[in-house]
Amino acid sequence: APTGVPLEQVGFNDVVIDRDNRLRRNLLFMPALEDESQILSAFGLQVALSYLEDQHGILAEASPNDPDIMQIGPAIFTPFTGNFGGYHNADDGGYQVFLDYRAPDAAAHQVSVAELLAGEFDPAWITDNIVLIGTAAYTTTDKFFTPYTRLGGENYEMYGVEVHAQMVSQILTAVLDGRPLAWSWPDAVDRGWIVGCAGGGSTLVWRVRQHNLLVADLLAGSAGIMGISIAFFLANAWVPAIAPLTGFLLAGGGLLAYRRYRQRQVTRYWSPQAYLGE
């Protein structure tokens, strides 16, 4: 921080980028590089906490169920782990949460300096609200790829000030509006879900012998797996979808192929020609 500025008024703006160069995580705390015993807070978190304390009297505190987990009002910010959702051995250093974007582009009203000087804005956008000041110039390098990049074109990037607005918005909506934070199953539950779907596919093929009924049941089972995954997604949960569906179809298809193979073997052995010695 600049000399003379209290540390509680300073927040870092570092972000964590995934391997595909997308920004999907919100880094809230991290140890200082020169002194790991000193914990630094993110800019977005500092802004959100200042607003919540000033406007609503809400403070961040340790969760009564786990002192290592932060709770702000009713919202519990469970830290990101390296195997969260579809991640595998990701860097989970510091205190991160999965970033739930509020919108594919702007999370709030945008006012240019020219519009501000000319008074061409609604004062309600500013009064008692959080205002972030940053650059949105085309030439700036403070831009990031996000999960919405593909929707906006391969070169679509979100400006840094927009990213921090998304992060602030995530915290505020979780605390004030009760918007659920992203969550996922533990690894053991994920594996059990995949194995269970595979077992369901093989059991279905084993028990159903009529071809038309079997096809209908396999389609219904596939739709059920995808429906369950979508339902969890709408509840802001990241649970496996492709792996259990693949396991369901492969296990069922493999058992079906084996059953057909055994049927051909039995038919060949008990054919009339073989029985009559021809």
JOWO-V11219 format. One record per residue. RES is the residue in one letter. SS is DSSP state (~ for helix, > for strand, _ for the rest). PSI is psi in whole degrees, -180 to 180 (none if undefined). Layout:
# JOWO-V11219
res: {RES,RES}
ss: {SS,SS}
psi: {PSI,PSI}
This chain:
# JOWO-V11219
res: {A,P,T,G,V,P,L,E,Q,V,G,F,N,D,V,V,I,D,R,D,N,R,L,R,R,N,L,L,F,M,P,A,L,E,D,E,S,Q,I,L,S,A,F,G,L,Q,V,A,L,S,Y,L,E,D,Q,H,G,I,L,A,E,A,S,P,N,D,P,D,I,M,Q,I,G,P,A,I,F,T,P,F,T,G,N,F,G,G,Y,H,N,A,D,D,G,G,Y,Q,V,F,L,D,Y,R,A,P,D,A,A,A,H,Q,V,S,V,A,E,L,L,A,G,E,F,D,P,A,W,I,T,D,N,I,V,L,I,G,T,A,A,Y,T,T,T,D,K,F,F,T,P,Y,T,R,L,G,G,E,N,Y,E,M,Y,G,V,E,V,H,A,Q,M,V,S,Q,I,L,T,A,V,L,D,G,R,P,L,A,W,S,W,P,D,A,V,D,R,G,W,I,V,G,C,A,G,G,G,S,T,L,V,W,R,V,R,Q,H,N,L,L,V,A,D,L,L,A,G,S,A,G,I,M,G,I,S,I,A,F,F,L,A,N,A,W,V,P,A,I,A,P,L,T,G,F,L,L,A,G,G,G,L,L,A,Y,R,R,Y,R,Q,R,Q,V,T,R,Y,W,S,P,Q,A,Y,L,G,E}
ss: {_,_,_,_,_,_,~,~,~,_,_,>,_,_,_,_,>,_,_,_,_,>,>,_,>,>,>,>,>,>,>,_,_,_,_,_,_,_,>,>,>,>,~,~,~,~,~,~,~,~,~,~,~,~,~,~,_,_,_,>,>,>,_,_,_,_,_,_,_,>,>,>,_,_,>,>,>,_,_,_,_,_,_,_,_,_,_,_,_,_,_,_,_,_,>,>,>,>,_,_,_,_,_,_,_,_,_,_,_,_,_,_,~,~,~,~,~,~,_,_,_,_,~,~,~,_,_,_,_,_,_,_,_,_,_,_,_,_,_,_,_,_,>,>,>,_,_,_,~,~,~,~,_,_,_,_,_,>,>,~,~,~,~,~,~,~,~,~,~,~,~,~,~,~,~,~,_,_,_,_,_,_,>,>,_,_,~,~,~,~,~,~,~,~,~,~,~,~,~,~,~,~,~,~,~,~,~,_,_,_,~,~,~,~,~,~,~,~,~,~,~,~,~,~,~,~,~,~,~,~,~,~,~,~,_,_,>,>,_,_,_,~,~,~,~,~,~,~,~,~,~,~,~,~,~,~,~,~,~,~,~,~,~,~,~,~,~,~,~,_,_,~,~,~,~,~,_,_}
psi: {153,150,132,-8,124,139,-30,-10,9,136,142,155,21,148,163,123,135,172,-23,17,18,148,111,3,150,108,114,-41,153,153,148,142,-37,-18,99,-12,-14,120,127,150,149,153,-48,-39,-42,-44,-47,-44,-38,-43,-46,-38,-43,-42,-28,-3,27,132,156,142,167,141,138,-21,-24,111,-13,0,134,138,132,110,-130,-10,128,120,84,127,147,139,160,-21,28,128,-121,3,155,112,42,160,113,29,157,-153,105,155,155,132,118,101,140,-31,158,-17,-96,135,-6,174,143,132,127,165,-40,-43,-36,-47,-32,-4,22,65,163,119,-24,-20,-21,-42,124,22,166,134,122,135,126,178,142,33,144,-31,-7,152,-3,69,152,145,142,175,-17,0,-43,-33,-33,4,152,-23,6,128,155,133,152,-42,-33,-40,-45,-31,-39,-42,-43,-43,-39,-45,-45,-44,-32,-39,-46,-34,-6,20,124,141,154,142,167,166,156,160,-41,-39,-40,-49,-40,-37,-43,-47,-39,-40,-41,-43,-36,-39,-44,-39,-40,-45,-36,-36,-30,124,-24,131,-51,-43,-36,-44,-44,-40,-38,-41,-41,-41,-42,-45,-37,-43,-46,-37,-42,-43,-42,-40,-43,-38,-42,-24,15,31,142,100,155,143,-51,-44,-49,-35,-42,-43,-41,-47,-41,-43,-43,-43,-39,-43,-36,-43,-41,-41,-41,-39,-44,-37,-41,-38,-44,-42,-42,-41,-37,24,153,-38,-42,-37,-36,-3,19,none}
